[in-house]
Amino acid sequence: MFLLNNEVRLPLFAIFDGVGFVDIGNVLPSVRISTPSRCESRPGLGLRVVRGTWYSRADYGVKLDRRTGESRGALFFSIGQAT
């Protein structure tokens, strides 16, 4: 697995933060056959809820180079900070 991700967080109001992000990567059977051209990128937007030590997130990533029949993007939800 190869993964690079970056995000920019901006406070919106109260316990809510807005996020812009881009994830780049792929899962391949071997490192030897990995090339940057085989990676895919997904930009997106998200919302973070931070309340003390409690943290949750909802993100929507957009597929820029989607194939025929693929969805336009995907929604991701989690509770807890990514480490």
mmCIF file of the N, C-alpha and C atoms, coordinates in Angstrom:
data_MODEL
# 
_entry.id   MODEL 
# 
loop_
_atom_site.group_PDB 
_atom_site.id 
_atom_site.type_symbol 
_atom_site.label_atom_id 
_atom_site.label_alt_id 
_atom_site.label_comp_id 
_atom_site.label_asym_id 
_atom_site.label_entity_id 
_atom_site.label_seq_id 
_atom_site.pdbx_PDB_ins_code 
_atom_site.Cartn_x 
_atom_site.Cartn_y 
_atom_site.Cartn_z 
_atom_site.occupancy 
_atom_site.B_iso_or_equiv 
_atom_site.pdbx_formal_charge 
_atom_site.auth_seq_id 
_atom_site.auth_comp_id 
_atom_site.auth_asym_id 
_atom_site.auth_atom_id 
_atom_site.pdbx_PDB_model_num 
ATOM 1   N N  . MET A 1 1  ? 0.842   -1.170 0.000   1.00 0.00 ? 1  MET A N  1 
ATOM 2   C CA . MET A 1 1  ? 0.000   0.000  0.000   1.00 0.00 ? 1  MET A CA 1 
ATOM 3   C C  . MET A 1 1  ? 0.894   1.242  0.000   1.00 0.00 ? 1  MET A C  1 
ATOM 4   N N  . PHE A 1 2  ? 0.535   2.182  -0.827  1.00 0.00 ? 2  PHE A N  1 
ATOM 5   C CA . PHE A 1 2  ? 1.221   3.470  -0.879  1.00 0.00 ? 2  PHE A CA 1 
ATOM 6   C C  . PHE A 1 2  ? 0.168   4.545  -0.695  1.00 0.00 ? 2  PHE A C  1 
ATOM 7   N N  . LEU A 1 3  ? 0.371   5.450  0.280   1.00 0.00 ? 3  LEU A N  1 
ATOM 8   C CA . LEU A 1 3  ? -0.642  6.465  0.562   1.00 0.00 ? 3  LEU A CA 1 
ATOM 9   C C  . LEU A 1 3  ? 0.008   7.769  1.011   1.00 0.00 ? 3  LEU A C  1 
ATOM 10  N N  . LEU A 1 4  ? -0.397  8.850  0.385   1.00 0.00 ? 4  LEU A N  1 
ATOM 11  C CA . LEU A 1 4  ? -0.043  10.199 0.809   1.00 0.00 ? 4  LEU A CA 1 
ATOM 12  C C  . LEU A 1 4  ? -1.354  10.941 1.013   1.00 0.00 ? 4  LEU A C  1 
ATOM 13  N N  . ASN A 1 5  ? -1.471  11.666 2.104   1.00 0.00 ? 5  ASN A N  1 
ATOM 14  C CA . ASN A 1 5  ? -2.673  12.476 2.273   1.00 0.00 ? 5  ASN A CA 1 
ATOM 15  C C  . ASN A 1 5  ? -2.310  13.775 2.973   1.00 0.00 ? 5  ASN A C  1 
ATOM 16  N N  . ASN A 1 6  ? -3.089  14.789 2.645   1.00 0.00 ? 6  ASN A N  1 
ATOM 17  C CA . ASN A 1 6  ? -2.870  16.102 3.220   1.00 0.00 ? 6  ASN A CA 1 
ATOM 18  C C  . ASN A 1 6  ? -4.219  16.786 3.362   1.00 0.00 ? 6  ASN A C  1 
ATOM 19  N N  . GLU A 1 7  ? -4.381  17.563 4.425   1.00 0.00 ? 7  GLU A N  1 
ATOM 20  C CA . GLU A 1 7  ? -5.638  18.269 4.610   1.00 0.00 ? 7  GLU A CA 1 
ATOM 21  C C  . GLU A 1 7  ? -5.397  19.627 5.226   1.00 0.00 ? 7  GLU A C  1 
ATOM 22  N N  . VAL A 1 8  ? -6.318  20.528 4.962   1.00 0.00 ? 8  VAL A N  1 
ATOM 23  C CA . VAL A 1 8  ? -6.309  21.865 5.538   1.00 0.00 ? 8  VAL A CA 1 
ATOM 24  C C  . VAL A 1 8  ? -7.588  22.000 6.346   1.00 0.00 ? 8  VAL A C  1 
ATOM 25  N N  . ARG A 1 9  ? -7.449  22.322 7.634   1.00 0.00 ? 9  ARG A N  1 
ATOM 26  C CA . ARG A 1 9  ? -8.615  22.482 8.517   1.00 0.00 ? 9  ARG A CA 1 
ATOM 27  C C  . ARG A 1 9  ? -8.835  23.956 8.822   1.00 0.00 ? 9  ARG A C  1 
ATOM 28  N N  . LEU A 1 10 ? -10.089 24.347 8.769   1.00 0.00 ? 10 LEU A N  1 
ATOM 29  C CA . LEU A 1 10 ? -10.468 25.715 9.087   1.00 0.00 ? 10 LEU A CA 1 
ATOM 30  C C  . LEU A 1 10 ? -11.626 25.692 10.082  1.00 0.00 ? 10 LEU A C  1 
ATOM 31  N N  . PRO A 1 11 ? -11.530 26.472 11.158  1.00 0.00 ? 11 PRO A N  1 
ATOM 32  C CA . PRO A 1 11 ? -12.650 26.523 12.104  1.00 0.00 ? 11 PRO A CA 1 
ATOM 33  C C  . PRO A 1 11 ? -13.874 27.159 11.443  1.00 0.00 ? 11 PRO A C  1 
ATOM 34  N N  . LEU A 1 12 ? -15.037 26.536 11.623  1.00 0.00 ? 12 LEU A N  1 
ATOM 35  C CA . LEU A 1 12 ? -16.280 27.078 11.079  1.00 0.00 ? 12 LEU A CA 1 
ATOM 36  C C  . LEU A 1 12 ? -17.038 27.822 12.169  1.00 0.00 ? 12 LEU A C  1 
ATOM 37  N N  . PHE A 1 13 ? -17.551 27.087 13.158  1.00 0.00 ? 13 PHE A N  1 
ATOM 38  C CA . PHE A 1 13 ? -18.210 27.688 14.303  1.00 0.00 ? 13 PHE A CA 1 
ATOM 39  C C  . PHE A 1 13 ? -18.324 26.643 15.400  1.00 0.00 ? 13 PHE A C  1 
ATOM 40  N N  . ALA A 1 14 ? -18.312 27.111 16.627  1.00 0.00 ? 14 ALA A N  1 
ATOM 41  C CA . ALA A 1 14 ? -18.442 26.252 17.813  1.00 0.00 ? 14 ALA A CA 1 
ATOM 42  C C  . ALA A 1 14 ? -17.501 25.051 17.717  1.00 0.00 ? 14 ALA A C  1 
ATOM 43  N N  . ILE A 1 15 ? -18.040 23.843 17.653  1.00 0.00 ? 15 ILE A N  1 
ATOM 44  C CA . ILE A 1 15 ? -17.236 22.612 17.675  1.00 0.00 ? 15 ILE A CA 1 
ATOM 45  C C  . ILE A 1 15 ? -16.977 22.064 16.275  1.00 0.00 ? 15 ILE A C  1 
ATOM 46  N N  . PHE A 1 16 ? -17.297 22.809 15.226  1.00 0.00 ? 16 PHE A N  1 
ATOM 47  C CA . PHE A 1 16 ? -17.189 22.316 13.849  1.00 0.00 ? 16 PHE A CA 1 
ATOM 48  C C  . PHE A 1 16 ? -15.991 22.918 13.112  1.00 0.00 ? 16 PHE A C  1 
ATOM 49  N N  . ASP A 1 17 ? -15.254 22.056 12.409  1.00 0.00 ? 17 ASP A N  1 
ATOM 50  C CA . ASP A 1 17 ? -14.165 22.475 11.525  1.00 0.00 ? 17 ASP A CA 1 
ATOM 51  C C  . ASP A 1 17 ? -14.471 21.977 10.116  1.00 0.00 ? 17 ASP A C  1 
ATOM 52  N N  . GLY A 1 18 ? -14.147 22.784 9.125   1.00 0.00 ? 18 GLY A N  1 
ATOM 53  C CA . GLY A 1 18 ? -14.243 22.366 7.729   1.00 0.00 ? 18 GLY A CA 1 
ATOM 54  C C  . GLY A 1 18 ? -12.885 21.888 7.256   1.00 0.00 ? 18 GLY A C  1 
ATOM 55  N N  . VAL A 1 19 ? -12.872 20.982 6.288   1.00 0.00 ? 19 VAL A N  1 
ATOM 56  C CA . VAL A 1 19 ? -11.630 20.388 5.815   1.00 0.00 ? 19 VAL A CA 1 
ATOM 57  C C  . VAL A 1 19 ? -11.656 20.289 4.296   1.00 0.00 ? 19 VAL A C  1 
ATOM 58  N N  . GLY A 1 20 ? -10.526 20.633 3.686   1.00 0.00 ? 20 GLY A N  1 
ATOM 59  C CA . GLY A 1 20 ? -10.266 20.331 2.285   1.00 0.00 ? 20 GLY A CA 1 
ATOM 60  C C  . GLY A 1 20 ? -9.104  19.364 2.256   1.00 0.00 ? 20 GLY A C  1 
ATOM 61  N N  . PHE A 1 21 ? -9.168  18.331 1.435   1.00 0.00 ? 21 PHE A N  1 
ATOM 62  C CA . PHE A 1 21 ? -8.098  17.331 1.467   1.00 0.00 ? 21 PHE A CA 1 
ATOM 63  C C  . PHE A 1 21 ? -7.835  16.740 0.078   1.00 0.00 ? 21 PHE A C  1 
ATOM 64  N N  . VAL A 1 22 ? -6.694  16.070 -0.020  1.00 0.00 ? 22 VAL A N  1 
ATOM 65  C CA . VAL A 1 22 ? -6.375  15.255 -1.189  1.00 0.00 ? 22 VAL A CA 1 
ATOM 66  C C  . VAL A 1 22 ? -5.642  14.009 -0.696  1.00 0.00 ? 22 VAL A C  1 
ATOM 67  N N  . ASP A 1 23 ? -6.063  12.864 -1.185  1.00 0.00 ? 23 ASP A N  1 
ATOM 68  C CA . ASP A 1 23 ? -5.424  11.581 -0.901  1.00 0.00 ? 23 ASP A CA 1 
ATOM 69  C C  . ASP A 1 23 ? -4.883  11.022 -2.210  1.00 0.00 ? 23 ASP A C  1 
ATOM 70  N N  . ILE A 1 24 ? -3.646  10.530 -2.181  1.00 0.00 ? 24 ILE A N  1 
ATOM 71  C CA . ILE A 1 24 ? -3.010  9.945  -3.361  1.00 0.00 ? 24 ILE A CA 1 
ATOM 72  C C  . ILE A 1 24 ? -2.456  8.590  -2.962  1.00 0.00 ? 24 ILE A C  1 
ATOM 73  N N  . GLY A 1 25 ? -2.719  7.554  -3.752  1.00 0.00 ? 25 GLY A N  1 
ATOM 74  C CA . GLY A 1 25 ? -2.168  6.251  -3.419  1.00 0.00 ? 25 GLY A CA 1 
ATOM 75  C C  . GLY A 1 25 ? -2.769  5.123  -4.219  1.00 0.00 ? 25 GLY A C  1 
ATOM 76  N N  . ASN A 1 26 ? -2.382  3.907  -3.827  1.00 0.00 ? 26 ASN A N  1 
ATOM 77  C CA . ASN A 1 26 ? -2.888  2.694  -4.452  1.00 0.00 ? 26 ASN A CA 1 
ATOM 78  C C  . ASN A 1 26 ? -2.460  1.499  -3.614  1.00 0.00 ? 26 ASN A C  1 
ATOM 79  N N  . VAL A 1 27 ? -3.110  0.388  -3.834  1.00 0.00 ? 27 VAL A N  1 
ATOM 80  C CA . VAL A 1 27 ? -2.732  -0.876 -3.215  1.00 0.00 ? 27 VAL A CA 1 
ATOM 81  C C  . VAL A 1 27 ? -2.310  -1.797 -4.351  1.00 0.00 ? 27 VAL A C  1 
ATOM 82  N N  . LEU A 1 28 ? -1.066  -2.265 -4.301  1.00 0.00 ? 28 LEU A N  1 
ATOM 83  C CA . LEU A 1 28 ? -0.499  -3.094 -5.363  1.00 0.00 ? 28 LEU A CA 1 
ATOM 84  C C  . LEU A 1 28 ? 0.059   -4.382 -4.768  1.00 0.00 ? 28 LEU A C  1 
ATOM 85  N N  . PRO A 1 29 ? 0.127   -5.446 -5.568  1.00 0.00 ? 29 PRO A N  1 
ATOM 86  C CA . PRO A 1 29 ? 0.616   -6.723 -5.040  1.00 0.00 ? 29 PRO A CA 1 
ATOM 87  C C  . PRO A 1 29 ? 2.102   -6.734 -4.709  1.00 0.00 ? 29 PRO A C  1 
ATOM 88  N N  . SER A 1 30 ? 2.888   -5.803 -5.284  1.00 0.00 ? 30 SER A N  1 
ATOM 89  C CA . SER A 1 30 ? 4.323   -5.798 -5.050  1.00 0.00 ? 30 SER A CA 1 
ATOM 90  C C  . SER A 1 30 ? 4.864   -4.379 -5.160  1.00 0.00 ? 30 SER A C  1 
ATOM 91  N N  . VAL A 1 31 ? 5.842   -4.060 -4.323  1.00 0.00 ? 31 VAL A N  1 
ATOM 92  C CA . VAL A 1 31 ? 6.468   -2.743 -4.381  1.00 0.00 ? 31 VAL A CA 1 
ATOM 93  C C  . VAL A 1 31 ? 7.229   -2.570 -5.687  1.00 0.00 ? 31 VAL A C  1 
ATOM 94  N N  . ARG A 1 32 ? 7.766   -3.639 -6.216  1.00 0.00 ? 32 ARG A N  1 
ATOM 95  C CA . ARG A 1 32 ? 8.575   -3.564 -7.436  1.00 0.00 ? 32 ARG A CA 1 
ATOM 96  C C  . ARG A 1 32 ? 7.794   -3.065 -8.640  1.00 0.00 ? 32 ARG A C  1 
ATOM 97  N N  . ILE A 1 33 ? 6.474   -3.262 -8.656  1.00 0.00 ? 33 ILE A N  1 
ATOM 98  C CA . ILE A 1 33 ? 5.713   -2.822 -9.819  1.00 0.00 ? 33 ILE A CA 1 
ATOM 99  C C  . ILE A 1 33 ? 5.014   -1.489 -9.580  1.00 0.00 ? 33 ILE A C  1 
ATOM 100 N N  . SER A 1 34 ? 5.370   -0.830 -8.498  1.00 0.00 ? 34 SER A N  1 
ATOM 101 C CA . SER A 1 34 ? 4.743   0.441  -8.164  1.00 0.00 ? 34 SER A CA 1 
ATOM 102 C C  . SER A 1 34 ? 5.403   1.585  -8.927  1.00 0.00 ? 34 SER A C  1 
ATOM 103 N N  . THR A 1 35 ? 4.599   2.379  -9.594  1.00 0.00 ? 35 THR A N  1 
ATOM 104 C CA . THR A 1 35 ? 5.065   3.591  -10.259 1.00 0.00 ? 35 THR A CA 1 
ATOM 105 C C  . THR A 1 35 ? 4.079   4.705  -9.948  1.00 0.00 ? 35 THR A C  1 
ATOM 106 N N  . PRO A 1 36 ? 4.535   5.949  -9.949  1.00 0.00 ? 36 PRO A N  1 
ATOM 107 C CA . PRO A 1 36 ? 3.615   7.057  -9.666  1.00 0.00 ? 36 PRO A CA 1 
ATOM 108 C C  . PRO A 1 36 ? 2.419   7.107  -10.615 1.00 0.00 ? 36 PRO A C  1 
ATOM 109 N N  . SER A 1 37 ? 2.582   6.641  -11.834 1.00 0.00 ? 37 SER A N  1 
ATOM 110 C CA . SER A 1 37 ? 1.468   6.680  -12.791 1.00 0.00 ? 37 SER A CA 1 
ATOM 111 C C  . SER A 1 37 ? 0.343   5.723  -12.400 1.00 0.00 ? 37 SER A C  1 
ATOM 112 N N  . ARG A 1 38 ? 0.608   4.764  -11.529 1.00 0.00 ? 38 ARG A N  1 
ATOM 113 C CA . ARG A 1 38 ? -0.427  3.822  -11.101 1.00 0.00 ? 38 ARG A CA 1 
ATOM 114 C C  . ARG A 1 38 ? -1.175  4.302  -9.868  1.00 0.00 ? 38 ARG A C  1 
ATOM 115 N N  . CYS A 1 39 ? -0.815  5.473  -9.355  1.00 0.00 ? 39 CYS A N  1 
ATOM 116 C CA . CYS A 1 39 ? -1.501  6.029  -8.196  1.00 0.00 ? 39 CYS A CA 1 
ATOM 117 C C  . CYS A 1 39 ? -2.753  6.790  -8.642  1.00 0.00 ? 39 CYS A C  1 
ATOM 118 N N  . GLU A 1 40 ? -3.721  6.845  -7.762  1.00 0.00 ? 40 GLU A N  1 
ATOM 119 C CA . GLU A 1 40 ? -4.943  7.590  -8.014  1.00 0.00 ? 40 GLU A CA 1 
ATOM 120 C C  . GLU A 1 40 ? -5.057  8.697  -6.975  1.00 0.00 ? 40 GLU A C  1 
ATOM 121 N N  . SER A 1 41 ? -5.688  9.794  -7.360  1.00 0.00 ? 41 SER A N  1 
ATOM 122 C CA . SER A 1 41 ? -5.856  10.898 -6.420  1.00 0.00 ? 41 SER A CA 1 
ATOM 123 C C  . SER A 1 41 ? -7.336  11.189 -6.223  1.00 0.00 ? 41 SER A C  1 
ATOM 124 N N  . ARG A 1 42 ? -7.671  11.570 -5.002  1.00 0.00 ? 42 ARG A N  1 
ATOM 125 C CA . ARG A 1 42 ? -9.050  11.877 -4.633  1.00 0.00 ? 42 ARG A CA 1 
ATOM 126 C C  . ARG A 1 42 ? -9.091  13.149 -3.793  1.00 0.00 ? 42 ARG A C  1 
ATOM 127 N N  . PRO A 1 43 ? -9.518  14.263 -4.364  1.00 0.00 ? 43 PRO A N  1 
ATOM 128 C CA . PRO A 1 43 ? -9.736  15.450 -3.535  1.00 0.00 ? 43 PRO A CA 1 
ATOM 129 C C  . PRO A 1 43 ? -11.104 15.365 -2.867  1.00 0.00 ? 43 PRO A C  1 
ATOM 130 N N  . GLY A 1 44 ? -11.316 16.161 -1.855  1.00 0.00 ? 44 GLY A N  1 
ATOM 131 C CA . GLY A 1 44 ? -12.622 16.138 -1.210  1.00 0.00 ? 44 GLY A CA 1 
ATOM 132 C C  . GLY A 1 44 ? -12.776 17.196 -0.146  1.00 0.00 ? 44 GLY A C  1 
ATOM 133 N N  . LEU A 1 45 ? -13.947 17.171 0.450   1.00 0.00 ? 45 LEU A N  1 
ATOM 134 C CA . LEU A 1 45 ? -14.294 18.085 1.528   1.00 0.00 ? 45 LEU A CA 1 
ATOM 135 C C  . LEU A 1 45 ? -14.801 17.284 2.717   1.00 0.00 ? 45 LEU A C  1 
ATOM 136 N N  . GLY A 1 46 ? -14.645 17.854 3.904   1.00 0.00 ? 46 GLY A N  1 
ATOM 137 C CA . GLY A 1 46 ? -15.102 17.140 5.089   1.00 0.00 ? 46 GLY A CA 1 
ATOM 138 C C  . GLY A 1 46 ? -15.536 18.076 6.184   1.00 0.00 ? 46 GLY A C  1 
ATOM 139 N N  . LEU A 1 47 ? -16.112 17.481 7.198   1.00 0.00 ? 47 LEU A N  1 
ATOM 140 C CA . LEU A 1 47 ? -16.566 18.192 8.385   1.00 0.00 ? 47 LEU A CA 1 
ATOM 141 C C  . LEU A 1 47 ? -16.047 17.443 9.604   1.00 0.00 ? 47 LEU A C  1 
ATOM 142 N N  . ARG A 1 48 ? -15.451 18.172 10.547  1.00 0.00 ? 48 ARG A N  1 
ATOM 143 C CA . ARG A 1 48 ? -14.953 17.589 11.785  1.00 0.00 ? 48 ARG A CA 1 
ATOM 144 C C  . ARG A 1 48 ? -15.764 18.138 12.950  1.00 0.00 ? 48 ARG A C  1 
ATOM 145 N N  . VAL A 1 49 ? -16.049 17.269 13.917  1.00 0.00 ? 49 VAL A N  1 
ATOM 146 C CA . VAL A 1 49 ? -16.712 17.674 15.149  1.00 0.00 ? 49 VAL A CA 1 
ATOM 147 C C  . VAL A 1 49 ? -15.753 17.345 16.286  1.00 0.00 ? 49 VAL A C  1 
ATOM 148 N N  . VAL A 1 50 ? -15.314 18.372 16.997  1.00 0.00 ? 50 VAL A N  1 
ATOM 149 C CA . VAL A 1 50 ? -14.348 18.196 18.082  1.00 0.00 ? 50 VAL A CA 1 
ATOM 150 C C  . VAL A 1 50 ? -14.990 18.711 19.369  1.00 0.00 ? 50 VAL A C  1 
ATOM 151 N N  . ARG A 1 51 ? -15.099 17.818 20.322  1.00 0.00 ? 51 ARG A N  1 
ATOM 152 C CA . ARG A 1 51 ? -15.705 18.198 21.609  1.00 0.00 ? 51 ARG A CA 1 
ATOM 153 C C  . ARG A 1 51 ? -14.887 17.538 22.715  1.00 0.00 ? 51 ARG A C  1 
ATOM 154 N N  . GLY A 1 52 ? -13.955 18.295 23.287  1.00 0.00 ? 52 GLY A N  1 
ATOM 155 C CA . GLY A 1 52 ? -13.075 17.738 24.306  1.00 0.00 ? 52 GLY A CA 1 
ATOM 156 C C  . GLY A 1 52 ? -12.184 16.664 23.694  1.00 0.00 ? 52 GLY A C  1 
ATOM 157 N N  . THR A 1 53 ? -12.264 15.464 24.230  1.00 0.00 ? 53 THR A N  1 
ATOM 158 C CA . THR A 1 53 ? -11.478 14.362 23.683  1.00 0.00 ? 53 THR A CA 1 
ATOM 159 C C  . THR A 1 53 ? -12.266 13.551 22.664  1.00 0.00 ? 53 THR A C  1 
ATOM 160 N N  . TRP A 1 54 ? -13.500 13.920 22.400  1.00 0.00 ? 54 TRP A N  1 
ATOM 161 C CA . TRP A 1 54 ? -14.356 13.223 21.447  1.00 0.00 ? 54 TRP A CA 1 
ATOM 162 C C  . TRP A 1 54 ? -14.195 13.860 20.071  1.00 0.00 ? 54 TRP A C  1 
ATOM 163 N N  . TYR A 1 55 ? -13.993 13.049 19.038  1.00 0.00 ? 55 TYR A N  1 
ATOM 164 C CA . TYR A 1 55 ? -13.687 13.547 17.700  1.00 0.00 ? 55 TYR A CA 1 
ATOM 165 C C  . TYR A 1 55 ? -14.399 12.672 16.673  1.00 0.00 ? 55 TYR A C  1 
ATOM 166 N N  . SER A 1 56 ? -15.090 13.276 15.730  1.00 0.00 ? 56 SER A N  1 
ATOM 167 C CA . SER A 1 56 ? -15.692 12.500 14.638  1.00 0.00 ? 56 SER A CA 1 
ATOM 168 C C  . SER A 1 56 ? -15.495 13.258 13.336  1.00 0.00 ? 56 SER A C  1 
ATOM 169 N N  . ARG A 1 57 ? -15.625 12.533 12.243  1.00 0.00 ? 57 ARG A N  1 
ATOM 170 C CA . ARG A 1 57 ? -15.389 13.132 10.930  1.00 0.00 ? 57 ARG A CA 1 
ATOM 171 C C  . ARG A 1 57 ? -16.304 12.532 9.892   1.00 0.00 ? 57 ARG A C  1 
ATOM 172 N N  . ALA A 1 58 ? -16.665 13.346 8.923   1.00 0.00 ? 58 ALA A N  1 
ATOM 173 C CA . ALA A 1 58 ? -17.403 12.900 7.747   1.00 0.00 ? 58 ALA A CA 1 
ATOM 174 C C  . ALA A 1 58 ? -16.715 13.547 6.545   1.00 0.00 ? 58 ALA A C  1 
ATOM 175 N N  . ASP A 1 59 ? -16.298 12.734 5.574   1.00 0.00 ? 59 ASP A N  1 
ATOM 176 C CA . ASP A 1 59 ? -15.593 13.212 4.385   1.00 0.00 ? 59 ASP A CA 1 
ATOM 177 C C  . ASP A 1 59 ? -16.278 12.705 3.135   1.00 0.00 ? 59 ASP A C  1 
ATOM 178 N N  . TYR A 1 60 ? -16.202 13.492 2.078   1.00 0.00 ? 60 TYR A N  1 
ATOM 179 C CA . TYR A 1 60 ? -16.668 13.042 0.761   1.00 0.00 ? 60 TYR A CA 1 
ATOM 180 C C  . TYR A 1 60 ? -15.534 13.254 -0.224  1.00 0.00 ? 60 TYR A C  1 
ATOM 181 N N  . GLY A 1 61 ? -15.032 12.165 -0.789  1.00 0.00 ? 61 GLY A N  1 
ATOM 182 C CA . GLY A 1 61 ? -13.958 12.214 -1.781  1.00 0.00 ? 61 GLY A CA 1 
ATOM 183 C C  . GLY A 1 61 ? -14.526 12.043 -3.176  1.00 0.00 ? 61 GLY A C  1 
ATOM 184 N N  . VAL A 1 62 ? -13.971 12.783 -4.129  1.00 0.00 ? 62 VAL A N  1 
ATOM 185 C CA . VAL A 1 62 ? -14.451 12.785 -5.512  1.00 0.00 ? 62 VAL A CA 1 
ATOM 186 C C  . VAL A 1 62 ? -13.468 12.023 -6.398  1.00 0.00 ? 62 VAL A C  1 
ATOM 187 N N  . LYS A 1 63 ? -13.990 11.144 -7.251  1.00 0.00 ? 63 LYS A N  1 
ATOM 188 C CA . LYS A 1 63 ? -13.160 10.404 -8.201  1.00 0.00 ? 63 LYS A CA 1 
ATOM 189 C C  . LYS A 1 63 ? -13.015 11.230 -9.464  1.00 0.00 ? 63 LYS A C  1 
ATOM 190 N N  . LEU A 1 64 ? -11.826 11.772 -9.699  1.00 0.00 ? 64 LEU A N  1 
ATOM 191 C CA . LEU A 1 64 ? -11.599 12.613 -10.869 1.00 0.00 ? 64 LEU A CA 1 
ATOM 192 C C  . LEU A 1 64 ? -11.460 11.797 -12.147 1.00 0.00 ? 64 LEU A C  1 
ATOM 193 N N  . ASP A 1 65 ? -10.885 10.617 -12.054 1.00 0.00 ? 65 ASP A N  1 
ATOM 194 C CA . ASP A 1 65 ? -10.624 9.789  -13.234 1.00 0.00 ? 65 ASP A CA 1 
ATOM 195 C C  . ASP A 1 65 ? -11.446 8.492  -13.179 1.00 0.00 ? 65 ASP A C  1 
ATOM 196 N N  . ARG A 1 66 ? -12.713 8.628  -12.887 1.00 0.00 ? 66 ARG A N  1 
ATOM 197 C CA . ARG A 1 66 ? -13.552 7.442  -12.700 1.00 0.00 ? 66 ARG A CA 1 
ATOM 198 C C  . ARG A 1 66 ? -13.776 6.703  -14.013 1.00 0.00 ? 66 ARG A C  1 
ATOM 199 N N  . ARG A 1 67 ? -13.963 5.414  -13.874 1.00 0.00 ? 67 ARG A N  1 
ATOM 200 C CA . ARG A 1 67 ? -14.222 4.546  -15.025 1.00 0.00 ? 67 ARG A CA 1 
ATOM 201 C C  . ARG A 1 67 ? -15.730 4.444  -15.247 1.00 0.00 ? 67 ARG A C  1 
ATOM 202 N N  . THR A 1 68 ? -16.112 3.948  -16.389 1.00 0.00 ? 68 THR A N  1 
ATOM 203 C CA . THR A 1 68 ? -17.521 3.779  -16.717 1.00 0.00 ? 68 THR A CA 1 
ATOM 204 C C  . THR A 1 68 ? -18.195 2.901  -15.665 1.00 0.00 ? 68 THR A C  1 
ATOM 205 N N  . GLY A 1 69 ? -19.311 3.382  -15.149 1.00 0.00 ? 69 GLY A N  1 
ATOM 206 C CA . GLY A 1 69 ? -20.058 2.623  -14.160 1.00 0.00 ? 69 GLY A CA 1 
ATOM 207 C C  . GLY A 1 69 ? -19.673 2.889  -12.723 1.00 0.00 ? 69 GLY A C  1 
ATOM 208 N N  . GLU A 1 70 ? -18.562 3.581  -12.479 1.00 0.00 ? 70 GLU A N  1 
ATOM 209 C CA . GLU A 1 70 ? -18.152 3.888  -11.111 1.00 0.00 ? 70 GLU A CA 1 
ATOM 210 C C  . GLU A 1 70 ? -18.947 5.071  -10.567 1.00 0.00 ? 70 GLU A C  1 
ATOM 211 N N  . SER A 1 71 ? -19.090 5.101  -9.262  1.00 0.00 ? 71 SER A N  1 
ATOM 212 C CA . SER A 1 71 ? -19.775 6.223  -8.622  1.00 0.00 ? 71 SER A CA 1 
ATOM 213 C C  . SER A 1 71 ? -18.926 7.486  -8.739  1.00 0.00 ? 71 SER A C  1 
ATOM 214 N N  . ARG A 1 72 ? -19.559 8.611  -8.538  1.00 0.00 ? 72 ARG A N  1 
ATOM 215 C CA . ARG A 1 72 ? -18.877 9.907  -8.626  1.00 0.00 ? 72 ARG A CA 1 
ATOM 216 C C  . ARG A 1 72 ? -17.906 10.127 -7.471  1.00 0.00 ? 72 ARG A C  1 
ATOM 217 N N  . GLY A 1 73 ? -18.202 9.521  -6.320  1.00 0.00 ? 73 GLY A N  1 
ATOM 218 C CA . GLY A 1 73 ? -17.353 9.681  -5.149  1.00 0.00 ? 73 GLY A CA 1 
ATOM 219 C C  . GLY A 1 73 ? -17.784 8.736  -4.050  1.00 0.00 ? 73 GLY A C  1 
ATOM 220 N N  . ALA A 1 74 ? -17.255 8.987  -2.855  1.00 0.00 ? 74 ALA A N  1 
ATOM 221 C CA . ALA A 1 74 ? -17.580 8.115  -1.727  1.00 0.00 ? 74 ALA A CA 1 
ATOM 222 C C  . ALA A 1 74 ? -17.606 8.920  -0.436  1.00 0.00 ? 74 ALA A C  1 
ATOM 223 N N  . LEU A 1 75 ? -18.509 8.544  0.463   1.00 0.00 ? 75 LEU A N  1 
ATOM 224 C CA . LEU A 1 75 ? -18.650 9.160  1.772   1.00 0.00 ? 75 LEU A CA 1 
ATOM 225 C C  . LEU A 1 75 ? -17.942 8.278  2.799   1.00 0.00 ? 75 LEU A C  1 
ATOM 226 N N  . PHE A 1 76 ? -17.205 8.913  3.700   1.00 0.00 ? 76 PHE A N  1 
ATOM 227 C CA . PHE A 1 76 ? -16.470 8.197  4.739   1.00 0.00 ? 76 PHE A CA 1 
ATOM 228 C C  . PHE A 1 76 ? -16.806 8.837  6.077   1.00 0.00 ? 76 PHE A C  1 
ATOM 229 N N  . PHE A 1 77 ? -17.077 8.013  7.075   1.00 0.00 ? 77 PHE A N  1 
ATOM 230 C CA . PHE A 1 77 ? -17.394 8.489  8.421   1.00 0.00 ? 77 PHE A CA 1 
ATOM 231 C C  . PHE A 1 77 ? -16.563 7.723  9.430   1.00 0.00 ? 77 PHE A C  1 
ATOM 232 N N  . SER A 1 78 ? -16.036 8.421  10.429  1.00 0.00 ? 78 SER A N  1 
ATOM 233 C CA . SER A 1 78 ? -15.302 7.715  11.484  1.00 0.00 ? 78 SER A CA 1 
ATOM 234 C C  . SER A 1 78 ? -15.400 8.493  12.790  1.00 0.00 ? 78 SER A C  1 
ATOM 235 N N  . ILE A 1 79 ? -15.131 7.785  13.875  1.00 0.00 ? 79 ILE A N  1 
ATOM 236 C CA . ILE A 1 79 ? -15.068 8.372  15.202  1.00 0.00 ? 79 ILE A CA 1 
ATOM 237 C C  . ILE A 1 79 ? -13.666 8.128  15.727  1.00 0.00 ? 79 ILE A C  1 
ATOM 238 N N  . GLY A 1 80 ? -12.995 9.180  16.161  1.00 0.00 ? 80 GLY A N  1 
ATOM 239 C CA . GLY A 1 80 ? -11.626 9.074  16.644  1.00 0.00 ? 80 GLY A CA 1 
ATOM 240 C C  . GLY A 1 80 ? -10.661 9.711  15.682  1.00 0.00 ? 80 GLY A C  1 
ATOM 241 N N  . GLN A 1 81 ? -9.536  10.155 16.200  1.00 0.00 ? 81 GLN A N  1 
ATOM 242 C CA . GLN A 1 81 ? -8.495  10.821 15.404  1.00 0.00 ? 81 GLN A CA 1 
ATOM 243 C C  . GLN A 1 81 ? -7.657  9.790  14.683  1.00 0.00 ? 81 GLN A C  1 
ATOM 244 N N  . ALA A 1 82 ? -7.367  10.045 13.408  1.00 0.00 ? 82 ALA A N  1 
ATOM 245 C CA . ALA A 1 82 ? -6.453  9.180  12.653  1.00 0.00 ? 82 ALA A CA 1 
ATOM 246 C C  . ALA A 1 82 ? -5.036  9.387  13.196  1.00 0.00 ? 82 ALA A C  1 
ATOM 247 N N  . THR A 1 83 ? -4.286  8.303  13.374  1.00 0.00 ? 83 THR A N  1 
ATOM 248 C CA . THR A 1 83 ? -2.929  8.424  13.873  1.00 0.00 ? 83 THR A CA 1 
ATOM 249 C C  . THR A 1 83 ? -1.924  7.951  12.872  1.00 0.00 ? 83 THR A C  1 
# 
